Amino acid sequence: MTDDPQWHSEQGVQTLDSAAYSAYKGRQVDLTTRPGFGMFSYDLFFEVMRN
């Protein structure tokens, strides 16, 4: 897992939706930036650990 935003469109395909994630978080999040993608990665890490 990484907080590096270069992976937001791996192989030229946009797989993440900043608007949807922003709605989930209740605030504006840009998944193409390191802080935004890092926040997303952090949530994923804990989801994997829970499951």
C-alpha positions as a Markdown table, in Angstrom:
| # | Residue | x | y | z |
|---|---|---|---|---|
| 1 | Met | 0.0 | 0.0 | 0.0 |
| 2 | Thr | 1.3 | 3.5 | -0.8 |
| 3 | Asp | 0.3 | 7.1 | -0.4 |
| 4 | Asp | 1.9 | 7.9 | -3.8 |
| 5 | Pro | -0.8 | 9.5 | -6.0 |
| 6 | Gln | 0.9 | 8.3 | -9.2 |
| 7 | Trp | -1.2 | 5.2 | -8.9 |
| 8 | His | -4.6 | 6.9 | -9.2 |
| 9 | Ser | -4.7 | 6.1 | -12.9 |
| 10 | Glu | -2.5 | 3.0 | -13.3 |
| 11 | Gln | -2.2 | 1.9 | -16.9 |
| 12 | Gly | -4.0 | 5.0 | -18.1 |
| 13 | Val | -7.3 | 4.0 | -16.6 |
| 14 | Gln | -8.9 | 6.2 | -13.9 |
| 15 | Thr | -10.0 | 3.8 | -11.2 |
| 16 | Leu | -10.7 | 6.2 | -8.4 |
| 17 | Asp | -13.5 | 8.7 | -8.0 |
| 18 | Ser | -12.6 | 11.8 | -5.9 |
| 19 | Ala | -16.2 | 13.0 | -5.8 |
| 20 | Ala | -17.5 | 9.7 | -4.4 |
| 21 | Tyr | -14.7 | 9.5 | -1.8 |
| 22 | Ser | -15.3 | 13.1 | -0.9 |
| 23 | Ala | -19.0 | 12.4 | -0.3 |
| 24 | Tyr | -18.1 | 9.4 | 1.8 |
| 25 | Lys | -15.6 | 11.4 | 3.9 |
| 26 | Gly | -17.9 | 14.4 | 4.2 |
| 27 | Arg | -15.3 | 16.9 | 2.8 |
| 28 | Gln | -13.4 | 17.6 | -0.4 |
| 29 | Val | -10.7 | 15.1 | -1.1 |
| 30 | Asp | -8.5 | 15.1 | -4.3 |
| 31 | Leu | -7.2 | 11.6 | -4.9 |
| 32 | Thr | -4.6 | 12.8 | -7.4 |
| 33 | Thr | -2.7 | 14.5 | -4.6 |
| 34 | Arg | -0.4 | 12.9 | -2.0 |
| 35 | Pro | -2.6 | 14.0 | 1.0 |
| 36 | Gly | -5.8 | 12.9 | -0.6 |
| 37 | Phe | -4.5 | 9.6 | -1.9 |
| 38 | Gly | -2.8 | 9.1 | 1.4 |
| 39 | Met | -6.1 | 9.5 | 3.3 |
| 40 | Phe | -7.7 | 6.9 | 0.9 |
| 41 | Ser | -4.8 | 4.5 | 1.4 |
| 42 | Tyr | -4.9 | 4.9 | 5.2 |
| 43 | Asp | -8.6 | 4.0 | 5.1 |
| 44 | Leu | -7.9 | 1.0 | 2.9 |
| 45 | Phe | -5.1 | -0.3 | 5.2 |
| 46 | Phe | -7.5 | -0.4 | 8.2 |
| 47 | Glu | -10.3 | -2.0 | 6.1 |
| 48 | Val | -7.9 | -4.8 | 5.1 |
| 49 | Met | -6.8 | -5.2 | 8.7 |
| 50 | Arg | -10.4 | -5.4 | 10.0 |
| 51 | Asn | -11.3 | -8.0 | 7.4 |
